[in-house]
Amino acid sequence: KQFGVHDTTVGGWVKSYKNHGDQVVVRGSGNYASDEAKEIAHLKKQLRDTQDALNVLKKAISILGK
């Protein structure tokens, strides 16, 4: 409470530490357990972005094709 961190957040950190030890598993902070995990996260993001772009193009084609 002194640092403004909610009890639930601290509980999650404790649970993560018990499950994984010193290994960092937090994706959002940019800290990855390994270089492979970082690369996988990067590729997944790239795939999501590509799929989003494809969906936009499909919608544009359907609108322009009318």
ABEGO torsion letter per residue (X at the ends): XAAGBBAAAAAAAAAAAAAAEABBABAAAGBBABAAAAAAAAAAAAAAAAAAAAAAAAAAAAAAAX
